Amino acid sequence: MLFVANLGFNIDDAGLSALFTDAGIHVVSARIVRRRWGQPRKSKGYGFVDVGSEAEQQKAINALQDKEVGGRNIAVKVAVNTPHDDEDGKADAAPASAEATVVAS
């Protein structure tokens, strides 16, 4: 899973997917994160793209990192999980995986 930041606010899920497929990257899914409130729900300027494999992730990062899209240079990084508290209030000790919600810096 890849985290894509600094996207223009007018790009949608299909546009994000097309950005990767036009660069020769196989896309499993692509999703723009949108605000919870308002009509229409506006983009927050970032999203997630699942490209399936680590090899495709690296290919995508090499091809698209810092690429200008709509006048903005996008950031493409591998997304990672962060530990969450379980019901007992203890932090989850499981190692982070490539399935993601937050970007590794």
C-alpha positions, -999 to 999 in steps of 0.1 A, spaced: 0 0 0 13 34 -9 5 68 6 3 96 -20 4 132 -6 2 168 -20 -25 159 -45 -47 186 -61 -81 188 -45 -99 181 -78 -83 146 -84 -107 117 -78 -102 79 -72 -102 72 -110 -77 101 -116 -54 87 -89 -55 52 -104 -49 66 -139 -18 85 -126 -2 51 -117 -15 31 -146 -2 57 -170 33 52 -154 30 15 -161 21 5 -125 -4 -22 -119 -31 -8 -96 -53 -30 -74 -72 -1 -58 -69 37 -54 -87 59 -29 -87 96 -22 -93 105 14 -122 129 17 -136 152 45 -164 136 66 -187 166 63 -200 188 35 -216 182 2 -198 173 -19 -172 157 4 -140 175 -6 -106 158 -10 -81 162 18 -52 162 -8 -39 127 -2 -49 91 -8 -38 55 -8 -29 32 -37 -26 -6 -35 -2 -18 -62 -1 -54 -49 36 -62 -44 67 -47 -30 83 -47 -64 54 -26 -78 57 -3 -48 93 4 -55 86 9 -92 59 34 -84 80 53 -59 108 56 -85 85 66 -113 62 91 -94 81 105 -64 82 143 -67 64 142 -101 45 174 -109 8 167 -111 -15 197 -116 12 221 -106 21 203 -74 49 179 -67 34 147 -52 50 126 -25 48 88 -28 58 66 2 51 32 15 23 34 40 26 16 74 4 7 103 10 22 137 3 4 170 -32 10 184 -45 5 219 -65 -26 225 -95 -28 249 -72 -32 280 -54 1 271 -21 -17 263 -3 -9 230 -5 -36 204 30 -52 201 25 -66 166 50 -55 141 39 -30 114 30 -44 80 28 -29 46 -11 -26 49 -15 10 60 -30 41 74 0 63 82 32 71 63 67 61 73 90 90 72 
